[in-house]
Amino acid sequence: MIAVVKIAGQQFKVEKDQTLYVPHLEGKTGDKVKDIEVLLASADGKLSTGTKVAAEIVDQVKGDTVIAYKMKRRKGFHKKKGHRTAYTKIKVTSIA
């Protein structure tokens, strides 16, 4: 069974026992994920909308470093800033 869900404003195509990285969600490792909106589900080619998806948080991680570098030539001006985006690793436990 496959489902298209909306988590933290982004859409994901998920299956049972799949792990994926989503934008940061509040919670600790082992907590159940709330606010999963199921947009569409498919089982054996039949589409439905009234299904539920359960997931749990596996880990809180950070993404790769992104550097923003600004410079104006011949002026001596340069500015370097960076950040690491926070992600939550979740595992889909069931699609019912």
VMD Tcl script that builds the backbone (N, CA, C; Angstrom):
set m [mol new atoms 288]
animate dup $m
set s [atomselect $m all]
$s set {name element resname resid chain x y z} {
  {N N MET 1 A 0.846 -1.175 0.000}
  {CA C MET 1 A 0.000 0.000 0.000}
  {C C MET 1 A 0.890 1.237 0.000}
  {N N ILE 2 A 0.536 2.200 -0.804}
  {CA C ILE 2 A 1.277 3.448 -0.936}
  {C C ILE 2 A 0.345 4.597 -0.572}
  {N N ALA 3 A 0.888 5.620 0.082}
  {CA C ALA 3 A 0.091 6.788 0.446}
  {C C ALA 3 A 0.889 8.059 0.173}
  {N N VAL 4 A 0.163 9.100 -0.179}
  {CA C VAL 4 A 0.759 10.426 -0.320}
  {C C VAL 4 A 0.309 11.221 0.889}
  {N N VAL 5 A 1.281 11.677 1.692}
  {CA C VAL 5 A 0.960 12.379 2.938}
  {C C VAL 5 A 1.582 13.762 2.923}
  {N N LYS 6 A 1.036 14.625 3.766}
  {CA C LYS 6 A 1.544 15.981 3.916}
  {C C LYS 6 A 2.037 16.134 5.351}
  {N N ILE 7 A 3.363 16.339 5.481}
  {CA C ILE 7 A 3.981 16.487 6.796}
  {C C ILE 7 A 4.780 17.779 6.788}
  {N N ALA 8 A 4.495 18.674 7.722}
  {CA C ALA 8 A 5.213 19.943 7.867}
  {C C ALA 8 A 5.210 20.751 6.583}
  {N N GLY 9 A 4.093 20.724 5.856}
  {CA C GLY 9 A 3.951 21.545 4.661}
  {C C GLY 9 A 4.539 20.948 3.400}
  {N N GLN 10 A 5.100 19.747 3.449}
  {CA C GLN 10 A 5.659 19.098 2.271}
  {C C GLN 10 A 4.972 17.764 2.043}
  {N N GLN 11 A 4.880 17.363 0.768}
  {CA C GLN 11 A 4.231 16.105 0.415}
  {C C GLN 11 A 5.280 15.016 0.216}
  {N N PHE 12 A 4.942 13.812 0.705}
  {CA C PHE 12 A 5.834 12.665 0.590}
  {C C PHE 12 A 5.029 11.447 0.161}
  {N N LYS 13 A 5.634 10.599 -0.666}
  {CA C LYS 13 A 5.050 9.317 -1.046}
  {C C LYS 13 A 5.667 8.275 -0.134}
  {N N VAL 14 A 4.853 7.591 0.662}
  {CA C VAL 14 A 5.366 6.688 1.683}
  {C C VAL 14 A 4.801 5.282 1.529}
  {N N GLU 15 A 5.555 4.327 2.044}
  {CA C GLU 15 A 5.144 2.932 2.151}
  {C C GLU 15 A 5.397 2.472 3.576}
  {N N LYS 16 A 4.873 1.311 3.928}
  {CA C LYS 16 A 5.073 0.773 5.273}
  {C C LYS 16 A 6.548 0.445 5.478}
  {N N ASP 17 A 7.065 0.696 6.679}
  {CA C ASP 17 A 8.449 0.455 7.093}
  {C C ASP 17 A 9.471 1.313 6.349}
  {N N GLN 18 A 9.047 2.407 5.745}
  {CA C GLN 18 A 9.966 3.318 5.055}
  {C C GLN 18 A 10.452 4.375 6.041}
  {N N THR 19 A 11.729 4.742 5.926}
  {CA C THR 19 A 12.257 5.836 6.730}
  {C C THR 19 A 12.506 7.021 5.811}
  {N N LEU 20 A 12.226 8.215 6.307}
  {CA C LEU 20 A 12.443 9.409 5.503}
  {C C LEU 20 A 12.762 10.593 6.402}
  {N N TYR 21 A 13.374 11.598 5.795}
  {CA C TYR 21 A 13.752 12.814 6.493}
  {C C TYR 21 A 12.742 13.907 6.156}
  {N N VAL 22 A 12.149 14.496 7.179}
  {CA C VAL 22 A 11.163 15.558 6.995}
  {C C VAL 22 A 11.665 16.799 7.734}
  {N N PRO 23 A 11.128 17.981 7.418}
  {CA C PRO 23 A 11.511 19.177 8.179}
  {C C PRO 23 A 11.261 18.961 9.674}
  {N N HIS 24 A 12.002 19.662 10.481}
  {CA C HIS 24 A 12.023 19.448 11.929}
  {C C HIS 24 A 10.631 19.399 12.554}
  {N N LEU 25 A 10.392 18.333 13.319}
  {CA C LEU 25 A 9.161 18.159 14.088}
  {C C LEU 25 A 9.528 18.084 15.560}
  {N N GLU 26 A 8.680 18.636 16.407}
  {CA C GLU 26 A 8.924 18.588 17.843}
  {C C GLU 26 A 8.700 17.159 18.340}
  {N N GLY 27 A 9.528 16.731 19.254}
  {CA C GLY 27 A 9.369 15.414 19.851}
  {C C GLY 27 A 10.708 14.756 20.099}
  {N N LYS 28 A 10.665 13.650 20.840}
  {CA C LYS 28 A 11.861 12.897 21.175}
  {C C LYS 28 A 11.846 11.572 20.417}
  {N N THR 29 A 12.962 10.890 20.453}
  {CA C THR 29 A 13.070 9.589 19.809}
  {C C THR 29 A 12.052 8.622 20.412}
  {N N GLY 30 A 11.295 7.961 19.547}
  {CA C GLY 30 A 10.273 7.015 19.991}
  {C C GLY 30 A 8.877 7.595 20.062}
  {N N ASP 31 A 8.741 8.915 19.984}
  {CA C ASP 31 A 7.418 9.538 20.023}
  {C C ASP 31 A 6.662 9.278 18.725}
  {N N LYS 32 A 5.350 9.269 18.816}
  {CA C LYS 32 A 4.504 9.125 17.635}
  {C C LYS 32 A 4.368 10.482 16.955}
  {N N VAL 33 A 4.315 10.474 15.629}
  {CA C VAL 33 A 4.175 11.706 14.865}
  {C C VAL 33 A 2.701 12.050 14.759}
  {N N LYS 34 A 2.381 13.301 15.079}
  {CA C LYS 34 A 1.005 13.778 14.965}
  {C C LYS 34 A 0.892 14.650 13.729}
  {N N ASP 35 A -0.293 15.010 13.354}
  {CA C ASP 35 A -0.560 15.927 12.241}
  {C C ASP 35 A -0.083 15.375 10.900}
  {N N ILE 36 A -0.353 14.102 10.628}
  {CA C ILE 36 A -0.075 13.537 9.308}
  {C C ILE 36 A -1.377 13.572 8.525}
  {N N GLU 37 A -1.381 14.382 7.484}
  {CA C GLU 37 A -2.564 14.521 6.647}
  {C C GLU 37 A -2.413 13.608 5.432}
  {N N VAL 38 A -3.319 12.633 5.286}
  {CA C VAL 38 A -3.267 11.702 4.160}
  {C C VAL 38 A -4.047 12.307 3.000}
  {N N LEU 39 A -3.350 12.557 1.898}
  {CA C LEU 39 A -3.983 13.141 0.725}
  {C C LEU 39 A -4.577 12.073 -0.181}
  {N N LEU 40 A -3.874 10.939 -0.318}
  {CA C LEU 40 A -4.316 9.886 -1.228}
  {C C LEU 40 A -3.660 8.579 -0.822}
  {N N ALA 41 A -4.386 7.480 -0.946}
  {CA C ALA 41 A -3.825 6.161 -0.663}
  {C C ALA 41 A -4.207 5.214 -1.783}
  {N N SER 42 A -3.311 4.280 -2.085}
  {CA C SER 42 A -3.552 3.335 -3.165}
  {C C SER 42 A -3.243 1.927 -2.683}
  {N N ALA 43 A -4.202 1.028 -2.878}
  {CA C ALA 43 A -4.015 -0.381 -2.543}
  {C C ALA 43 A -4.512 -1.208 -3.716}
  {N N ASP 44 A -3.614 -1.921 -4.360}
  {CA C ASP 44 A -3.949 -2.770 -5.516}
  {C C ASP 44 A -4.614 -1.976 -6.626}
  {N N GLY 45 A -4.177 -0.736 -6.832}
  {CA C GLY 45 A -4.709 0.089 -7.910}
  {C C GLY 45 A -5.991 0.824 -7.571}
  {N N LYS 46 A -6.522 0.620 -6.376}
  {CA C LYS 46 A -7.743 1.316 -5.964}
  {C C LYS 46 A -7.369 2.503 -5.101}
  {N N LEU 47 A -7.896 3.666 -5.429}
  {CA C LEU 47 A -7.586 4.886 -4.700}
  {C C LEU 47 A -8.598 5.128 -3.590}
  {N N SER 48 A -8.117 5.653 -2.459}
  {CA C SER 48 A -9.000 6.003 -1.351}
  {C C SER 48 A -8.412 7.192 -0.618}
  {N N THR 49 A -9.245 7.851 0.203}
  {CA C THR 49 A -8.777 9.035 0.914}
  {C C THR 49 A -8.941 8.934 2.431}
  {N N GLY 50 A -9.704 8.017 2.933}
  {CA C GLY 50 A -10.005 7.971 4.364}
  {C C GLY 50 A -9.076 7.090 5.176}
  {N N THR 51 A -7.820 6.977 4.803}
  {CA C THR 51 A -6.901 6.101 5.521}
  {C C THR 51 A -6.105 6.875 6.564}
  {N N LYS 52 A -5.433 6.127 7.432}
  {CA C LYS 52 A -4.598 6.733 8.475}
  {C C LYS 52 A -3.182 6.197 8.340}
  {N N VAL 53 A -2.234 7.070 8.575}
  {CA C VAL 53 A -0.821 6.708 8.536}
  {C C VAL 53 A -0.224 6.978 9.907}
  {N N ALA 54 A 0.476 5.982 10.450}
  {CA C ALA 54 A 1.138 6.131 11.741}
  {C C ALA 54 A 2.645 6.107 11.524}
  {N N ALA 55 A 3.357 6.985 12.232}
  {CA C ALA 55 A 4.818 7.050 12.120}
  {C C ALA 55 A 5.400 7.388 13.476}
  {N N GLU 56 A 6.675 7.045 13.641}
  {CA C GLU 56 A 7.357 7.390 14.885}
  {C C GLU 56 A 8.700 8.035 14.578}
  {N N ILE 57 A 9.151 8.866 15.508}
  {CA C ILE 57 A 10.409 9.591 15.333}
  {C C ILE 57 A 11.568 8.658 15.658}
  {N N VAL 58 A 12.523 8.585 14.724}
  {CA C VAL 58 A 13.706 7.755 14.916}
  {C C VAL 58 A 14.863 8.587 15.456}
  {N N ASP 59 A 15.040 9.817 14.902}
  {CA C ASP 59 A 16.182 10.630 15.299}
  {C C ASP 59 A 15.965 12.078 14.880}
  {N N GLN 60 A 16.638 12.987 15.550}
  {CA C GLN 60 A 16.685 14.396 15.157}
  {C C GLN 60 A 18.085 14.647 14.597}
  {N N VAL 61 A 18.188 15.092 13.346}
  {CA C VAL 61 A 19.490 15.262 12.698}
  {C C VAL 61 A 19.595 16.638 12.057}
  {N N LYS 62 A 20.824 16.990 11.651}
  {CA C LYS 62 A 21.064 18.232 10.927}
  {C C LYS 62 A 21.560 17.904 9.533}
  {N N GLY 63 A 21.198 18.737 8.565}
  {CA C GLY 63 A 21.623 18.552 7.192}
  {C C GLY 63 A 23.032 19.062 6.964}
  {N N ASP 64 A 23.449 19.067 5.705}
  {CA C ASP 64 A 24.770 19.550 5.342}
  {C C ASP 64 A 24.858 21.060 5.537}
  {N N THR 65 A 26.066 21.548 5.690}
  {CA C THR 65 A 26.296 22.976 5.869}
  {C C THR 65 A 26.061 23.716 4.559}
  {N N VAL 66 A 25.294 24.793 4.626}
  {CA C VAL 66 A 25.042 25.654 3.476}
  {C C VAL 66 A 25.701 26.993 3.776}
  {N N ILE 67 A 26.574 27.426 2.889}
  {CA C ILE 67 A 27.322 28.663 3.081}
  {C C ILE 67 A 26.750 29.751 2.180}
  {N N ALA 68 A 26.489 30.924 2.756}
  {CA C ALA 68 A 26.080 32.099 1.984}
  {C C ALA 68 A 27.234 33.095 2.059}
  {N N TYR 69 A 27.869 33.377 0.925}
  {CA C TYR 69 A 29.033 34.249 0.891}
  {C C TYR 69 A 28.729 35.440 0.000}
  {N N LYS 70 A 28.870 36.638 0.554}
  {CA C LYS 70 A 28.640 37.867 -0.201}
  {C C LYS 70 A 29.940 38.646 -0.273}
  {N N MET 71 A 30.193 39.245 -1.429}
  {CA C MET 71 A 31.426 39.987 -1.601}
  {C C MET 71 A 31.227 41.086 -2.643}
  {N N LYS 72 A 31.843 42.243 -2.393}
  {CA C LYS 72 A 31.860 43.312 -3.387}
  {C C LYS 72 A 33.313 43.530 -3.781}
  {N N ARG 73 A 33.589 43.351 -5.029}
  {CA C ARG 73 A 34.987 43.423 -5.462}
  {C C ARG 73 A 35.545 44.832 -5.331}
  {N N ARG 74 A 36.823 44.873 -5.031}
  {CA C ARG 74 A 37.611 46.096 -4.884}
  {C C ARG 74 A 37.157 46.988 -3.734}
  {N N LYS 75 A 36.269 46.559 -2.903}
  {CA C LYS 75 A 35.781 47.378 -1.787}
  {C C LYS 75 A 36.242 46.839 -0.429}
  {N N GLY 76 A 36.738 45.628 -0.409}
  {CA C GLY 76 A 37.150 45.031 0.855}
  {C C GLY 76 A 35.984 44.489 1.667}
  {N N PHE 77 A 34.808 44.406 1.063}
  {CA C PHE 77 A 33.619 43.924 1.766}
  {C C PHE 77 A 33.403 42.449 1.465}
  {N N HIS 78 A 33.288 41.656 2.512}
  {CA C HIS 78 A 32.873 40.267 2.348}
  {C C HIS 78 A 32.200 39.806 3.633}
  {N N LYS 79 A 31.225 38.943 3.456}
  {CA C LYS 79 A 30.441 38.447 4.576}
  {C C LYS 79 A 30.190 36.963 4.350}
  {N N LYS 80 A 30.465 36.155 5.336}
  {CA C LYS 80 A 30.276 34.711 5.217}
  {C C LYS 80 A 29.398 34.225 6.361}
  {N N LYS 81 A 28.293 33.612 6.005}
  {CA C LYS 81 A 27.385 33.047 7.000}
  {C C LYS 81 A 27.011 31.645 6.539}
  {N N GLY 82 A 26.693 30.801 7.481}
  {CA C GLY 82 A 26.296 29.439 7.142}
  {C C GLY 82 A 25.256 28.918 8.117}
  {N N HIS 83 A 24.595 27.839 7.716}
  {CA C HIS 83 A 23.619 27.206 8.599}
  {C C HIS 83 A 23.480 25.735 8.242}
  {N N ARG 84 A 22.939 24.988 9.174}
  {CA C ARG 84 A 22.622 23.583 8.948}
  {C C ARG 84 A 21.143 23.399 9.269}
  {N N THR 85 A 20.379 22.971 8.288}
  {CA C THR 85 A 18.942 22.797 8.455}
  {C C THR 85 A 18.652 21.579 9.335}
  {N N ALA 86 A 17.694 21.722 10.239}
  {CA C ALA 86 A 17.308 20.635 11.135}
  {C C ALA 86 A 16.254 19.759 10.466}
  {N N TYR 87 A 16.466 18.452 10.535}
  {CA C TYR 87 A 15.527 17.476 9.983}
  {C C TYR 87 A 15.158 16.466 11.060}
  {N N THR 88 A 14.032 15.797 10.848}
  {CA C THR 88 A 13.610 14.716 11.719}
  {C C THR 88 A 13.526 13.449 10.890}
  {N N LYS 89 A 14.160 12.399 11.349}
  {CA C LYS 89 A 14.109 11.109 10.658}
  {C C LYS 89 A 12.937 10.337 11.256}
  {N N ILE 90 A 11.985 9.948 10.404}
  {CA C ILE 90 A 10.811 9.215 10.889}
  {C C ILE 90 A 10.705 7.878 10.159}
  {N N LYS 91 A 9.997 6.952 10.784}
  {CA C LYS 91 A 9.724 5.651 10.188}
  {C C LYS 91 A 8.219 5.436 10.159}
  {N N VAL 92 A 7.689 5.110 8.990}
  {CA C VAL 92 A 6.266 4.854 8.833}
  {C C VAL 92 A 5.990 3.449 9.380}
  {N N THR 93 A 5.157 3.356 10.397}
  {CA C THR 93 A 4.898 2.053 11.033}
  {C C THR 93 A 3.695 1.347 10.439}
  {N N SER 94 A 2.679 2.105 10.001}
  {CA C SER 94 A 1.515 1.439 9.412}
  {C C SER 94 A 0.723 2.390 8.521}
  {N N ILE 95 A 0.082 1.789 7.535}
  {CA C ILE 95 A -0.856 2.501 6.674}
  {C C ILE 95 A -2.147 1.684 6.708}
  {N N ALA 96 A -3.181 2.251 7.305}
  {CA C ALA 96 A -4.441 1.498 7.446}
  {C C ALA 96 A -5.608 2.278 6.870}
}
mol reanalyze $m
mol bondsrecalc $m
mol representation Tube
mol addrep $m
